[in-house]
């Protein structure tokens, strides 16, 4: 599991503990031997259950920022290109990954807490910190996306590639055309 994601989960658990109990959570000793480490799916599921349970307590919901989030997205054509904009205020470009595969644009990343934000006692918290993920189906194959982050808006430009027909498709079309021409020619002769 990504170390920064683990640290974000720990920060979130500490914040929840602090709001519920009124005191700081004692740090557990970390063993250097990780043979008994829980699988990623189990850790993620357990953390999601903790987060969901904590959100049912009004004091926690008001004073602990949401952990994971889904940033809003806009998509629009620009000539032959498709532009996708995602609102990720406070996120740095190095913390975002963008890939386009199998007709799907995948945007993922992490919004980090800066400075003492993880240890702060909030009187109200709404800005989400932690991982985010957006997937979006795209109508055409695209080579490497062009990515820019400016003033909290991630702009992804997908250029429509000039797809060349595959050789076998071209051969099949030429064969069909040749047969049609041949049958017309044969039908015209007495």
N, C-alpha and C positions, 0 to 999 in steps of 0.2 A: 504494500500500500504506500502511496506517496507520502513521504514524511511530513510535508506541509499540511496535507489533509488530516493526518493523525493529530498534528498539533492543533489544528482548527477544531477538531472534535473534542480534544481535551479542554481547550479554552471554553467551548460551549458547555461542556459538562460542569466545569468549574463555575461558570456564570449561573447555571441552573441551581447548582448546589448552594451557592452563595445567597440567591434569592429565597430559596426554600428554607434554609437553616439559619441564615443570618450570619454565618461564619464561613471562613475559607476552608476549602477541602484540603485535607492533609495529602501531601504528595506521596504516592506509592513508590516503593523501590522498584526500579526497573532492572530486571534480570538481563544479563548480557546474553544468556542462552535463550534463543527464540524458538527452540524446537517445539515447545508446547503452545506456540502462538495460535490464536484462533484463525480460521480461514477468513478471507476478506469478506465473503458473503455473510458470514455470521456476525462479524464486527459491524458491518454496514447495517444489517437488519436490526441488531440490538440497538445501535445508535438511533436509527430511525424510530424505533419503538419508544426510546427515551424521549426523543424530541417531540413526538406526537403526544405522549402522556404529559409532558411538561406544558404543552400548549393548552391543555384542558384546565390548567390552574391560572385563573385570571391574573394574579400578581406576576407569574412567570411570563405569561403571554405579553404583558404590558412592559416588563422590565428587561427582558432578554430578547435580543434581536433574533429574527429567524435565521436558521443555519443555512440551509440550501435554498436556492431560489431559481425561478425561471424568468429571465429578463424578457421584456417585451421586444417584439420583432416586427419590422416592416419590410416588405419586399415589393419592388416595382421594376418594370422594364426601363431600360435606358438604351435606346437604339436596339442593337442586337444583343446587348448584355442584360444580365439580371443583377440588380443591386439589392443587397440585403443589409438592413441596418438593425443593430441590436443595441439597446440601451444598457450600458454597463458602467455607470458612473463610479469613479473611485478605483477602477480596475486598470492595471498597467498592461501594456501590450505583451510583455514577457510572460504574463500569467494567463494568456489566452491561446488556445489551439484551434485551428480551423482546418477542416479537411472536407473534401467532396469525393464521395465514393458511391458507386451503385445508385446514382440518381438522388442521393441524399446529402445535404449540406449538414455537417456536424460542427457545432461551435461549443466548446467547453472551456472551463477555466475555474479560477478561484478568486474571490474577493477577500483580500487579506485585511486583517485588523492592523492598524499602524500604531506604534508606540505603546502606550499604556491602555489602549482601548479594551484589551481583553480583560484587564484587571479592574476596569472602571465599574462603579456602581451607578447604573443608569436610573434616572427617575422615569424615563420613557425610552423605549428602544424599538425602532421599526426598520432601520437600514439593515438589510441582510448581509451577513458575512459568511463565507464558506464557498462551497462548490456551486457551479451552475452548469446547465446543459441545455442546449436547444438543438433540435433536429428539424430540418425543413426539406420537403421534397422539391427537387428542381426539375424543370421540364426538359432539360437537355444536358448532354455530357459536356463537361467543361474541363479544360486543363487546369493547372494550378490556380487557385483563387488569388485575387489581389486583395490584400487586407490592409486597412488603415484604421487607426484609433485616434479620434480627435474629439476633445472636450466631452468624453464619456460616451461617445457613439462609435461603435465598431462598424465600419463599412466594409462589406465583402462584395467584390465585383467578380461575377462569373462571366467569363467571355464564352460566347457560343463558338465552339470549335467547328471549323469547316470540315465536317466528317466526310471522308472519302469512302465511297462504296467499297465493300470488300471484293476481292478478286473473284470469288465464286459467285457473288451476286451479279457482278458485271458480266461474267461468262454466261450465266443463266439467262439474263436479259438479252444478250446478243444472240444466243441460241434460239430463244422464243421469237425474236424479231426475224431471224433468218428463216425459220420454219414458216412464219406467216407470209413472208415475201415469196418463198418457194411455192406455197400452196396457191397463192394468188397467180403466180406466173404459170403454174401447171394448169389451173382452171381456165386461163385465158387462151390456151392453145387448143386447136381442134382435134 
